[in-house]
Amino acid sequence: MKGYVHIYTGDGKGKTTAAIGLSIRAAGAGLKVFIAQFIKKGNYSEIKALKKFSDLITVEQFGSGCFIKGKPAAEDIEAARKGIEKIKSIVSSGNYKMVILDEANVAVKLGLFSAEDLLYIIADKPEEVEIVITGRNADQRLIEKSDLVTEMKEIKHYFQKGVKARVGIEK
């Protein structure tokens, strides 16, 4: 089966959720999935749930767990670059039929690694590997190289009314 490149971007909620849903669908079909979460670190509800699929879905986090505002700290850059190097070898190995790079667009925007790193991964991927890249502010070059691009557009969000992230819904 031919693998394609997806981008889930935009300012709306649901990019990571869509990617995780796709990973569960892939696992249901017996496909091995690797999820790399950039910037994030923590035992979020989705991480806990995905452990139930650990025979087919592997999740690894490459972030410090701190919200990055402004210039990233050295440990944020180091974690992300370690992650992108690991992803290069994971994708090229062909051991996983789907590789999800969660928040990779944001990591590029923050300068944790470059769009060229992601373009290299896309160019080097085996034909049968599906790549999913999530996060706001997708680089135009990545959009052009992708086969499927979905923009999540925020129309209304209860966060603007002061609702904090809730366990099981946003975290």
C-alpha positions as CSV (number, residue, x, y, z in Angstrom):
1,M,0.0,0.0,0.0
2,K,1.4,3.4,-0.9
3,G,2.0,5.8,2.0
4,Y,1.1,9.5,1.7
5,V,2.0,12.6,3.6
6,H,-0.6,14.4,5.7
7,I,-0.5,17.8,7.4
8,Y,-3.1,18.8,10.1
9,T,-2.6,22.5,10.8
10,G,-4.6,25.6,11.6
11,D,-5.6,27.5,14.8
12,G,-8.5,25.1,15.6
13,K,-8.7,22.3,18.1
14,G,-8.3,18.7,16.9
15,K,-5.0,18.3,15.1
16,T,-3.4,15.9,17.6
17,T,-6.8,14.2,18.2
18,A,-7.2,13.5,14.5
19,A,-3.7,12.1,14.2
20,I,-4.2,9.8,17.2
21,G,-7.5,8.6,15.8
22,L,-5.7,7.7,12.6
23,S,-3.1,5.8,14.6
24,I,-5.8,3.8,16.3
25,R,-7.4,3.0,12.9
26,A,-4.0,1.9,11.6
27,A,-3.4,-0.3,14.6
28,G,-6.8,-1.8,14.2
29,A,-5.6,-2.9,10.7
30,G,-2.5,-4.4,12.2
31,L,-0.1,-1.6,11.1
32,K,2.8,-0.5,13.4
33,V,2.7,3.2,14.3
34,F,5.4,5.5,15.8
35,I,4.2,8.8,17.4
36,A,6.8,11.4,18.1
37,Q,5.5,14.2,20.2
38,F,7.6,17.4,20.0
39,I,7.5,20.1,22.6
40,K,5.1,18.0,24.8
41,K,6.2,15.9,27.8
42,G,3.9,14.3,30.3
43,N,1.5,11.5,30.9
44,Y,-1.5,13.0,29.1
45,S,-4.7,11.0,28.8
46,E,-4.0,10.0,25.2
47,I,-0.6,8.6,26.3
48,K,-2.3,6.5,28.9
49,A,-4.9,5.2,26.4
50,L,-2.3,4.5,23.7
51,K,-0.4,2.2,26.2
52,K,-3.2,-0.3,25.6
53,F,-2.0,-0.5,22.0
54,S,1.7,-0.8,22.9
55,D,2.2,-3.8,20.7
56,L,1.4,-1.7,17.6
57,I,1.7,2.0,18.7
58,T,4.9,3.4,20.1
59,V,4.9,6.9,21.6
60,E,8.0,8.9,22.4
61,Q,8.1,12.5,23.6
62,F,10.8,14.9,22.6
63,G,10.1,18.0,24.7
64,S,10.9,19.5,28.1
65,G,7.2,19.8,29.1
66,C,7.4,23.5,29.5
67,F,5.4,26.0,27.4
68,I,7.7,27.7,25.0
69,K,7.1,31.4,24.7
70,G,9.7,33.4,22.8
71,K,13.2,31.9,22.5
72,P,13.4,28.2,23.3
73,A,15.7,27.0,26.0
74,A,18.8,24.9,25.1
75,E,17.1,21.7,26.6
76,D,14.1,22.3,24.3
77,I,16.3,22.5,21.2
78,E,18.3,19.5,22.3
79,A,15.2,17.3,22.9
80,A,13.7,18.2,19.6
81,R,16.9,17.7,17.6
82,K,17.4,14.3,19.3
83,G,13.8,13.5,18.3
84,I,14.2,14.5,14.7
85,E,17.3,12.5,14.2
86,K,15.6,9.4,15.7
87,I,12.6,10.0,13.4
88,K,14.9,10.1,10.3
89,S,16.1,6.6,11.2
90,I,12.7,5.3,12.1
91,V,11.1,6.4,8.9
92,S,13.9,5.2,6.7
93,S,13.9,1.8,8.4
94,G,10.4,1.0,7.2
95,N,9.6,-0.8,10.5
96,Y,6.6,1.4,11.1
97,K,3.9,1.9,8.4
98,M,2.8,5.2,10.0
99,V,4.9,7.9,11.6
100,I,3.2,10.8,13.3
101,L,5.2,13.9,14.1
102,D,2.9,15.7,16.6
103,E,3.5,19.5,16.9
104,A,6.4,19.3,14.4
105,N,5.0,22.4,12.6
106,V,5.2,24.3,15.8
107,A,8.8,23.0,16.5
108,V,9.8,24.4,13.1
109,K,8.2,27.7,13.7
110,L,10.0,27.9,17.1
111,G,13.4,27.0,15.4
112,L,13.8,23.7,17.3
113,F,14.6,22.1,13.9
114,S,14.1,23.2,10.3
115,A,11.5,22.6,7.7
116,E,14.4,21.1,5.7
117,D,14.6,18.4,8.3
118,L,11.0,17.5,7.6
119,L,11.4,17.8,3.9
120,Y,14.3,15.4,4.1
121,I,12.2,12.9,6.0
122,I,9.4,13.2,3.4
123,A,11.9,12.7,0.5
124,D,13.6,9.8,2.2
125,K,10.6,7.9,3.3
126,P,10.0,4.4,1.9
127,E,7.0,4.3,-0.5
128,E,4.7,2.4,1.9
129,V,5.2,4.7,5.0
130,E,2.5,7.2,5.9
131,I,3.7,10.4,7.5
132,V,1.4,12.7,9.5
133,I,2.7,16.1,10.6
134,T,0.6,18.2,13.1
135,G,0.7,21.7,14.5
136,R,-0.2,25.2,13.7
137,N,1.7,27.3,11.2
138,A,2.7,24.6,8.7
139,D,5.6,25.8,6.5
140,Q,4.4,26.4,2.9
141,R,7.1,24.1,1.5
142,L,5.7,21.3,3.6
143,I,2.2,22.0,2.5
144,E,3.4,21.8,-1.2
145,K,5.1,18.4,-0.6
146,S,2.2,16.9,1.2
147,D,-0.6,14.8,-0.3
148,L,-3.3,15.8,2.2
149,V,-3.6,19.0,4.1
150,T,-6.3,19.7,6.5
151,E,-6.7,23.1,8.2
152,M,-8.5,23.1,11.5
153,K,-10.2,26.5,11.8
154,E,-11.3,27.9,15.1
155,I,-14.8,29.4,14.9
156,K,-15.6,29.3,18.6
157,H,-13.8,27.8,21.6
158,Y,-14.9,27.8,25.3
159,F,-11.3,28.6,26.2
160,Q,-12.1,32.3,25.4
161,K,-14.7,32.1,28.3
162,G,-12.0,31.1,30.7
163,V,-12.5,27.3,30.6
164,K,-9.2,25.6,31.4
165,A,-7.9,22.4,29.7
166,R,-9.9,19.4,31.1
167,V,-8.6,15.9,31.7
168,G,-9.9,13.5,29.1
169,I,-11.0,16.3,26.7
170,E,-8.0,18.6,26.1
171,K,-5.3,16.9,28.1
